[in-house]
Amino acid sequence: MFGDISGMMGKLKEAQQKVEETKKRLDTVLIDEAVANGNVKVTVTANREIKAISIDESLLEDKEELEDYLIVALNKALKRAGEINEQELALAAKSGMPNIPGMDLFK
């Protein structure tokens, strides 16, 4: 009985390590999004960290329009980053989880 528990604990530690490795890797996955015919561009990591914002000078005269474009671009990029993040972390966690009947958490 204790051998099974020991094995499960090892599997759980392995799963935790895989999740941490995946989080580090997701810092290197970049998502680019552009709006307004490419006049506003944003880059975020799959861990939802903003890395770059590029704004064409033609948009600098209309503050409200620029703010709207930035919101749209950031929301689109962060949504994609969140989807990638969730998928990758679920895969990492699932691959290291022991097979416990009734505990199918990562379907």
Backbone hydrogen bonds, N-H to C=O, Kabsch-Sander energy under -0.5 kcal/mol:
donor,donor_aa,acceptor,acceptor_aa,energy
5,I,1,M,-1.6
6,S,2,F,-2.6
7,G,3,G,-2.3
8,M,4,D,-2.4
9,M,5,I,-2.5
10,G,6,S,-2.1
11,K,7,G,-2.2
12,L,8,M,-2.6
13,K,9,M,-2.4
14,E,10,G,-2.2
15,A,11,K,-2.6
15,A,96,G,-0.5
16,Q,12,L,-2.5
17,Q,13,K,-2.3
18,K,14,E,-2.4
19,V,15,A,-2.3
20,E,16,Q,-2.2
21,E,17,Q,-2.5
22,T,18,K,-2.3
23,K,19,V,-2.4
24,K,20,E,-2.0
25,R,21,E,-2.3
26,L,22,T,-2.5
27,D,23,K,-0.8
27,D,24,K,-0.8
28,T,25,R,-1.8
29,V,26,L,-0.6
30,L,28,T,-0.7
31,I,44,V,-3.4
33,E,42,V,-2.4
35,V,40,V,-2.4
39,N,35,V,-0.6
39,N,36,A,-1.6
40,V,35,V,-1.9
41,K,54,S,-2.8
42,V,33,E,-2.8
43,T,52,A,-2.5
44,V,31,I,-2.4
45,T,49,E,-2.2
46,A,26,L,-1.4
46,A,29,V,-1.5
47,N,26,L,-0.6
48,R,45,T,-1.9
50,I,48,R,-0.5
51,K,43,T,-3.3
52,A,43,T,-1.8
54,S,41,K,-3.2
56,D,39,N,-2.9
59,L,56,D,-2.0
60,L,57,E,-1.5
62,D,59,L,-0.9
63,K,61,E,-0.7
66,L,62,D,-2.4
67,E,63,K,-2.5
68,D,64,E,-2.2
69,Y,65,E,-2.4
70,L,66,L,-2.6
71,I,67,E,-2.3
72,V,68,D,-2.3
73,A,69,Y,-2.7
74,L,70,L,-2.8
75,N,71,I,-2.5
76,K,72,V,-2.3
77,A,73,A,-2.4
78,L,74,L,-3.0
79,K,75,N,-2.1
80,R,76,K,-2.1
81,A,77,A,-2.5
82,G,78,L,-2.4
83,E,79,K,-2.1
84,I,80,R,-2.3
85,N,81,A,-2.8
86,E,82,G,-2.6
87,Q,83,E,-2.2
88,E,84,I,-2.6
89,L,85,N,-2.6
90,A,86,E,-2.2
91,L,87,Q,-2.2
92,A,88,E,-2.2
93,A,89,L,-2.6
94,K,90,A,-2.7
95,S,91,L,-2.3
96,G,92,A,-0.9
96,G,93,A,-0.6
97,M,93,A,-0.7
97,M,94,K,-0.8
100,I,98,P,-1.2
103,M,100,I,-2.1
105,L,103,M,-1.8
